[in-house]
Amino acid sequence: MGTIYQINKGVSKPIVFKGLKAQYIAYLAIGLVLLLLSFAILYISGLSLLIVLPLIALLGGALFMTTFRLSHRFGEHGLMKYIAKKGIPKYIRFSSRRIFTGLKYPDHQ
């Protein structure tokens, strides 16, 4: 009789949690930790709870909206590609041709 093997079908799929894809889960988690720390610092510093709580709630809502919007717009690797594309110069300007005339081509000897 043949051996039965278990097939892992989702091995190469990105991690998805409640609509967030890949690195956006980490972005949201880091943002929530920062919001918790900022709440603690503001509350310990003596700021009124009536000011701190709405401020943190507003920033938390903005964090969730921004993270979900980025996840939906760019997907798994799109944000990194978008940032990399913005780093590419529109043109390269040379003042002399010396850099090109000194090149040696291995196939044209």
Contacts in CASP RR format, 6 or more apart in sequence:
PFRMAT RR
TARGET T0000
AUTHOR 0000-0000-0000
METHOD contacts of the structure
MODEL  1
MGTIYQINKGVSKPIVFKGLKAQYIAYLAIGLVLLLLSFAILYISGLSLL
IVLPLIALLGGALFMTTFRLSHRFGEHGLMKYIAKKGIPKYIRFSSRRIF
TGLKYPDHQ
14 21 0 8 1.000
14 22 0 8 1.000
14 76 0 8 1.000
15 21 0 8 1.000
15 22 0 8 1.000
15 25 0 8 1.000
17 25 0 8 1.000
19 68 0 8 1.000
19 71 0 8 1.000
20 28 0 8 1.000
20 67 0 8 1.000
20 68 0 8 1.000
20 71 0 8 1.000
21 71 0 8 1.000
21 75 0 8 1.000
21 76 0 8 1.000
22 75 0 8 1.000
22 76 0 8 1.000
22 77 0 8 1.000
23 76 0 8 1.000
23 79 0 8 1.000
24 67 0 8 1.000
24 68 0 8 1.000
24 70 0 8 1.000
24 71 0 8 1.000
24 75 0 8 1.000
27 67 0 8 1.000
27 70 0 8 1.000
28 63 0 8 1.000
28 64 0 8 1.000
28 67 0 8 1.000
31 63 0 8 1.000
32 60 0 8 1.000
32 63 0 8 1.000
35 56 0 8 1.000
35 59 0 8 1.000
35 60 0 8 1.000
35 63 0 8 1.000
38 56 0 8 1.000
38 59 0 8 1.000
39 52 0 8 1.000
39 56 0 8 1.000
42 52 0 8 1.000
42 55 0 8 1.000
42 56 0 8 1.000
43 49 0 8 1.000
43 52 0 8 1.000
70 79 0 8 1.000
74 81 0 8 1.000
74 82 0 8 1.000
END
